[in-house]
Amino acid sequence: MIVGIGETRYTKRGLQADRGEWALACEATVKACRNAGIDPRRIEGLASFSGDTSLPWLMQHALGIQRLRFASMVWGGGGSGSCGALAHAVAAVESAQADTVLVFRSIVQRTGSRYGSAGGFSEVPQIDLLAPFGMLTPASMFAPMAMRYMHEHGIRHEHFAELALTFRDNAQRNPRAVTHGRPLSLEQYMASRMIAEPFRLYDCCQESDGACAIVVTTAERARDLPCKPVQVLSAQQGGDAGWGAGGMGTHTMPAAEYGAGNGHQLARDLYADAGITVEDLDFAQIYDHFSPLVLMALENFGICGSGEAGDFVASGQIRLGGAMPLNTSGGLLSEAYIHGLNLVAEAVRQLRGESTSQVTDAKVGLVTAGIGSTPTSAAVLAI
Amino acid sequence: MTTTSPLPALDLGEPVLPKHEEFWRHCARRELRFQRCGQCGTWQHPPAPICPSCSSPECDWEPAPPNGELFSYTIVHHAPTPLLKLSVPYNIAIVSFKGLGDVRLVSQVVGVAPDALQIGMPLHLVWREQSRGRWLPYFEPGDAHG
C-alpha cells in the first residue's frame, strides 16, 4: 500500500543547488510522512534508483530512523528503475523485511553534469564504441530508435507534437509544474530547433531540481492511518531478450523491437500479476524522457496495437476526457524530470481524486519507467 | 548542406571493458572484426567474455563483410560538447550486415549531406585516421565493389 507522497518544489536545473540533494530528499520524505500520518523515525526501509546520492546512512542520520532493516538501490542511470524501486519496497513490506519503506529520488544538477552534454553521462560501459562517432547523450542514443519507428510505421512529427502539447496543457492546470504558466502551441513546437533528429527541443524532457518520496507500508498498518491508501496491484522490473546492449549501448537489440522499445514481456507479466487487462486502465503515466518513446510505450503496454500509437494520440484519446488520459501532471516533459518518481506520485493523486487534471472515477492506473535500457520497470496502482 | 566528416577526437579515457581493447586493436590494423563463438558460430557485438547462445568462452575474431546497410540513424544538431560545436550537424549511423543477425555497428556515414541518408541504403566500410594512430571504421554510400 502507498500511504504517502511528498514532493519539494520543482524547478529548472541548478536553481536548488545551494540546498543540495540530501536536503531535498529529507524535505520530500518529511512531507510524504506527514501526508501518510507516519513519524519519519518509524521508517524501516529505504529504496531508491539511479545512484541517488542520499545514501542510507545519511538518510538514517537525518531522519532519526530507529530501526533500519532494509536498503535497496536499483541499478541504472535515468529513470528505468523508478517503479523498480517501488517493486523492491513492496517486496520488502510483503516479505516482512520492513514494516514501512520509503521510496525516494532527489536530483540537483550541477554545472558540468548536464544530461544533454558529454561528460555528464559517463556511466555507459560501452561508451568507447559510441563516443568516437558523437553518440554521447541520451538524445542521440534514443533518436535512431525513433527514426526506425517512424520509418516502419509512418509516424510523423505531428504525432510527437500531440504528446508534447497534451502534457504541456496538463501542466497549465498543475501549479507544481516547472512549465506552469508557459503554454505551448503547435507553431512553437514545429519551429523549435532540432536536437537529434527526430527529436526537437520540445520532445526532450526538462532538466530539473527537486525530490519526490513515496511511503509504502503493509495493508494492516495502512488501516490505522488517516490517509487514503492506494494499492500496488503489481510493481515489477523487466527486460526483453537481447536488450543488454540496447539504446544506451551498441544498438544491437533484436531488429523487430529496435523501433519498439523494451517492455513487451514486462507488460505481460505486470498485467498478469496485477490480475487486470489493459481495458481496466483508467489512465497512464508514461515515462516521457523523449516524446517518441511514449508512443512506443503505448504499444509495448498494449494500450495501442503495433504501429497504431500515432493515430491513437492524433485522435485526442490521451487528453483529459479521452480514452486514456496520459501524464496528467505534465509528465517529465512539462512537470519536472525527477526520473519518473513524480509519475508515481501523480498516479497516487489520481486514485485519491486529488489531481489537478482529475480523471473521473479513476480506479486503476499504469505507471511506466524509461524503456530505452534494461531492465525497465512499471507498476499498476488501484484504489 | 554540410557533409559529415570524422569528428575531432575527444579524450574519454581508455575502454573500461577488456574485450573492447581487442576490438580496437583490430581497428588499429584497419580490420573490422566481430566476435564469433568457436563452439556454436554465433556472431556477437559488443564484445563479451562468453557466448550468449552457448556460454562458451572460446571465440574467434572474424572479419566483418565490407558491405553493410543503414539500419537507422540520427542527425545531431545540438553539440553535446563545445568540442563538437563546429561539427554539427553530423550523422550517427547504425549499420547492419547481411548474415550477421543483430550485430550492428555504431558509426558514421562520411561524405554525405544529412538529407541523402535513407534507412536501408547500402553502405561500404572505409577507414579514417581520427587522430594519430587511431583508425576508426566509417561508411560511405554504395557497395564496395561497384
Interface residues (C-beta under 8 A of the other chain):
Chain A: G116 S117 A118 G119 S122 P125 Q126 I127 D128 L129 L130 A131 P132 F133 G134 M135 L136 T137 A139 S140 A143 P144 M145 M147 R148 H151 R193 M194 I195 A196 E197 P198 G242 G244 A245 G249 T250 H251 T252 M253 P254 A255 Y258 G259
Chain B: L7 A9 L10 L12 E14 P15 V16 L17 H20 F23 W24 Q44 H45 P46 P52 F71 S72 Y73 T74 I75 V76 H77 H78 P80 T81 L84 S87 P89 Y90 I92 A93 I94 S96 D102 V103 R104 L105 V106 S107 Q108 P114 I119 Q130 L136
